[in-house]
Amino acid sequence: MLVGFLAAQRATLALKCAGLGAELAQRSATPSTLSLLGLVRHLAEVERRWFRRVLAAQDVPALFCSPAEPDADFTGALPDPALAAAAWDAWQAEVAFAERFVTDAPHLDVAGTDSWRGTVSLRWVLIHMVEEYARHNGHADLLRERIDGAIGL
């Protein structure tokens, strides 16, 4: 599993760079919907999906997204203090649920059924969450640096 995750990350880098020559050295990106608030909202959705829906088999709705607006976690991340506070509250609640679920699980082979992946174990979900956060924390580094120049941890 670990080797597979590493291979997927390597393949993603190759895919993102495929077909580019001198453009690889360009240092600015076109505007996108990616923001730190969008990442918080997205990761709240990801936590909810894997731990509540897949592993705990809870029938709970998405927090920010819908079939009509699947990217609303990012597109709905508007500069509004109330939206930011709600996103942080949602993320913290989902993390707390996930942490309780992991603590209470009798072993890492506890499994759930995912519509994309089929049967997945708690072990798989934990590794996937490491991957998900690693990818988005890289985005967060760049976003934060652009906002105020802060770099590092």
C-alpha positions as CSV (number, residue, x, y, z in Angstrom):
1,M,0.0,0.0,0.0
2,L,2.8,2.4,0.9
3,V,4.6,1.7,-2.3
4,G,1.4,2.2,-4.2
5,F,0.8,5.6,-2.6
6,L,4.4,6.7,-3.4
7,A,4.0,5.5,-7.0
8,A,0.7,7.5,-7.3
9,Q,2.4,10.6,-6.1
10,R,5.3,10.2,-8.5
11,A,2.8,9.6,-11.4
12,T,0.9,12.7,-10.4
13,L,4.0,14.8,-10.6
14,A,4.8,13.4,-14.0
15,L,1.3,13.9,-15.2
16,K,1.3,17.6,-14.1
17,C,4.6,18.2,-15.9
18,A,3.7,16.2,-19.1
19,G,4.0,18.0,-22.3
20,L,5.7,21.1,-20.9
21,G,9.1,22.4,-21.9
22,A,10.3,25.9,-21.0
23,E,6.9,26.5,-19.4
24,L,8.0,24.4,-16.5
25,A,10.1,27.4,-15.3
26,Q,7.1,29.8,-15.2
27,R,6.7,31.1,-11.7
28,S,3.1,32.3,-11.6
29,A,-0.1,30.4,-12.0
30,T,-3.3,31.6,-13.6
31,P,-6.0,32.6,-11.1
32,S,-8.0,29.7,-9.6
33,T,-10.5,29.0,-7.0
34,L,-7.9,27.5,-4.6
35,S,-7.7,29.3,-1.3
36,L,-6.7,28.4,2.3
37,L,-10.4,28.7,3.2
38,G,-11.3,26.4,0.3
39,L,-8.7,23.9,1.5
40,V,-10.2,23.9,5.0
41,R,-13.7,23.4,3.6
42,H,-12.4,20.7,1.2
43,L,-10.6,18.8,4.0
44,A,-13.6,18.9,6.2
45,E,-15.5,17.3,3.3
46,V,-12.8,14.7,2.9
47,E,-12.7,13.8,6.6
48,R,-16.5,13.5,6.6
49,R,-16.6,11.3,3.6
50,W,-14.0,8.8,4.6
51,F,-14.7,8.5,8.3
52,R,-18.4,9.2,8.7
53,R,-19.8,8.0,5.4
54,V,-17.4,5.2,4.4
55,L,-16.1,3.7,7.6
56,A,-18.9,4.5,10.0
57,A,-21.6,4.0,7.3
58,Q,-23.5,7.2,8.4
59,D,-25.9,8.6,5.9
60,V,-24.9,12.3,6.3
61,P,-25.0,15.0,3.7
62,A,-22.0,16.8,2.4
63,L,-21.1,20.0,4.2
64,F,-20.4,22.4,1.4
65,C,-20.8,20.5,-1.9
66,S,-23.7,19.1,-3.8
67,P,-24.3,17.2,-7.0
68,A,-25.2,20.5,-8.6
69,E,-22.1,22.2,-7.2
70,P,-19.5,19.6,-6.7
71,D,-16.7,22.1,-6.2
72,A,-18.6,24.4,-3.8
73,D,-16.0,23.7,-1.1
74,F,-13.6,25.8,-3.1
75,T,-16.0,28.1,-5.1
76,G,-18.0,29.0,-2.0
77,A,-15.0,30.0,0.0
78,L,-15.7,33.7,0.0
79,P,-14.0,36.4,2.2
80,D,-16.7,36.4,4.9
81,P,-15.7,35.9,8.6
82,A,-18.9,33.9,9.3
83,L,-18.1,31.5,6.4
84,A,-14.5,31.1,7.7
85,A,-15.7,30.4,11.3
86,A,-18.2,27.9,10.0
87,A,-15.5,26.2,8.0
88,W,-13.2,25.9,10.9
89,D,-16.0,24.6,13.2
90,A,-16.9,22.0,10.5
91,W,-13.3,20.9,10.0
92,Q,-12.7,20.6,13.8
93,A,-15.9,18.6,14.2
94,E,-14.9,16.2,11.5
95,V,-11.4,15.8,12.8
96,A,-12.7,15.1,16.3
97,F,-15.1,12.4,14.9
98,A,-12.3,10.8,12.9
99,E,-10.0,10.8,16.0
100,R,-12.7,9.2,18.1
101,F,-13.4,6.6,15.4
102,V,-9.8,5.6,15.2
103,T,-9.4,5.5,18.9
104,D,-12.5,3.3,19.3
105,A,-11.7,1.0,16.3
106,P,-10.6,-2.5,17.5
107,H,-8.0,-2.8,14.7
108,L,-6.9,-1.2,11.5
109,D,-8.7,-3.8,9.4
110,V,-12.1,-2.3,10.2
111,A,-13.6,-1.8,6.7
112,G,-16.2,0.2,4.9
113,T,-17.5,0.3,1.4
114,D,-16.7,3.2,-0.9
115,S,-18.5,3.9,-4.2
116,W,-15.1,4.6,-6.0
117,R,-12.7,2.1,-4.3
118,G,-14.9,-0.7,-3.1
119,T,-14.0,-2.1,0.3
120,V,-11.4,0.0,2.1
121,S,-9.8,-0.6,5.5
122,L,-9.2,2.0,8.2
123,R,-5.5,1.4,7.5
124,W,-6.1,2.4,3.8
125,V,-8.1,5.5,4.8
126,L,-5.4,6.7,7.2
127,I,-2.7,6.3,4.6
128,H,-5.0,8.1,2.1
129,M,-5.6,10.9,4.5
130,V,-1.8,11.4,4.9
131,E,-1.6,11.6,1.2
132,E,-4.5,14.1,1.0
133,Y,-3.1,16.4,3.6
134,A,0.4,16.2,2.2
135,R,-0.9,17.3,-1.2
136,H,-3.0,20.1,0.1
137,N,-0.4,21.3,2.6
138,G,1.9,21.9,-0.3
139,H,-0.8,24.1,-1.8
140,A,-1.3,25.8,1.6
141,D,2.4,26.6,1.8
142,L,2.3,28.5,-1.5
143,L,-1.0,30.2,-0.7
144,R,0.2,31.5,2.7
145,E,3.5,32.7,1.2
146,R,1.5,34.6,-1.4
147,I,-0.7,36.2,1.2
148,D,1.9,37.5,3.6
149,G,5.3,36.0,2.8
150,A,5.2,33.5,5.7
151,I,7.1,30.3,4.9
152,G,8.0,27.2,6.7
153,L,6.0,25.5,9.4
